[in-house]
Amino acid sequence: MAIPAEPSTRSGIPIERILEQLACPVCFGPLQPDATSAQIQCADCSRSYPLINGIPVLIAERATATKDS
């Protein structure tokens, strides 16, 4: 599966614009797109959340911790 250069939602809205309105469900930190995968990452706790069909899945149980949280 090819990863788009700039992630966007199915409506074509850049994911960055949507992430401005969302927060990490665990620590409420800001979210940012992960440049190396189809995920978004919390800037504070470094949890990664999947993007499925361009939709952020912000469910704490689906998060992947990338450092000691």
N, C-alpha and C positions, 0 to 999 in steps of 0.2 A: 504494500500500500504506500503510495507516494505521499509525502508530507508537503503541504503547500508552503511556499516561501513566506507568506504572510497569512496566518490563520484568520479565518473569517467565519461568520455564522452562515447558515443556509440562506439567509436573506441577503448575504453579501456585505453586511455591516462588519467592519473590522473588529476583531475580538477585543482590541484595546479599548474601543469606545464602550463596549459592554462591561468590561472588567472595571472601568471607573465607577460603576454603580454597584459592584459586588464586593464581598469581603470573604475571607476565609471563615468557614463555619466553626472552626475550632478556636482560633485565637483572634479573629476579627481583623487580621492584618490585610494589607493590600495585596491584590493578585496581579500577576504579570504572566504573559505568555512565555513558555519555555521554548527557546529557539531551536533546541535539538530534538524535540519530540512533539507529538500532538497532545500536549498537556498544558495546564496552567499551574503556576507555582506561587505559593505564598511567600512574600518578601520577608516576613517575620519568622515564621516557624519552618519554612522550607518544605512544607508538605506539597505534594503534587497531586493534582486532580485531573482526571481524563477529560478530553474533549471527544464526544461521540457525535458524529455527523455535524460537527461545528457547534455543539451545545455543551457548555460546561456542566459537568456532573459534580455538584458541590455537596457531596454526601461524605461525612467524616469517615465512615466505614470503608469508602472506596478510595480514600487518600493513601498515598505512598509517602512515608517519611523518608526524606533524603539526608537528614542529619539527626542527631540525638534530640528528641522533642520532649 
